Amino acid sequence: MGKIKQNPFVKKVGFNRIVLCFVLILMYVFFCVMTQGAFTGMDRIMSALNYAYFLGFLSLGVTFVIATGGIDFSIGPVMFCCALVSGFSFVQHGVPMAAAMVISILVGLAFGLFNGYLVSYWSVPSFITSMASMNIAKGLASVFTKTQSVSWPQSAAEGGWYRNLVKMGSIPVGLIIFLVVAIVCAIVLNKTKMGRYILSLGSNKEAVRLSGVNVKKWEMSAYIICGLLVGMGALFYVAAFTTVQPGYGDQYNNEAIAGCVMGGTSMAGGLASISGTVIGVFIIALLQEGILALGFRKDYQLIITGIIVIVAVFSDVVSRRRKN
């Protein structure tokens, strides 16, 4: 195993990412065999991709937060709040579709600013802040929509052109946009001053502060990026599923964090991998679709996702102990 890890190609690509790619391929083969080839159809693949898009934006966003050593359990409910507020504005108040899409992003951004300000400038623990934001997001969405579900338009004539975010003809536009955003996130995290400071905060926040860096500013930026991506994720959710109900979204928190942690982002902060997060998200999405294809309830996916989080965190703890 040690020789494999020392291989130049493996070191460059990353052993963890190579393993995740093999896991993704093996999972696909397993589901194809177990469903007697039914899983190979494009409908199943597109369904898994639709799930991966919005979940991917949540995972990319929370990667930045976890990299600082924080956590955000509000991303799922905030995504639903963005979709409900912007969708209700379009359906009930006649706001143009383009403006409604901007509203979705702005709502996510507002929650990112709120979380980031409390955590960085008021030193409120991120766990407490995100739990509060989760409840605020649910309540705000319910009040704004009067507890009604919101159905976004499906036909282009009614404003349904936003669905081109996911698919335009046979072109998987959603996959292209998601991968482009992931590349931008990777550049920001690994090649910019912002990214270096965000990772440094997760490694040793006090040392960064003593070196004269404005830690509050850079820590807050991680939450702002997360909020922005959550607002974008809401648009991809409604582009795939159109109908949104108040009070939901919690279930996507663990899935997004699982994809992030599975991809190599340390829950202790200071270590993050955008490419690993992308692969982890595809694994979670494939797992979700595969379990449904086998005829099991979604409950089983929740169990498996929970196990994945525990295994990923345990592996991270063991790895850190070995390094120390």
Secondary structure, DSSP 8 states (H G I E B T S, - for coil): -HHHHHSHHHHHH-HHHHHHHHHHHHHHHHHHHHTTTGGGSHHHHHHHHHHHHHHHHHHHHHHHHHHTT---S-HHHHHHHHHHHHHHHHHHH---HHHHHHHHHHHHHHHHHHHHHHHHHS---HHHHHHHHHHHHHHHHHHHHTT--EE---SGGGTGGGGGGT-BTTB-HHHHHHHHHHHHHHHHHHHSHHHHHHHHHHHHHHHHHHTT--HHHHHHHHHHHHHHHHHHHHHHHHHHH-EE-TT--THHHHHHHHHHHHTT--TTSS---HHHHHHHHHHHHHHHHHHHHTT--HHHHHHHHHHHHHHHHHHHHHHHHHH-
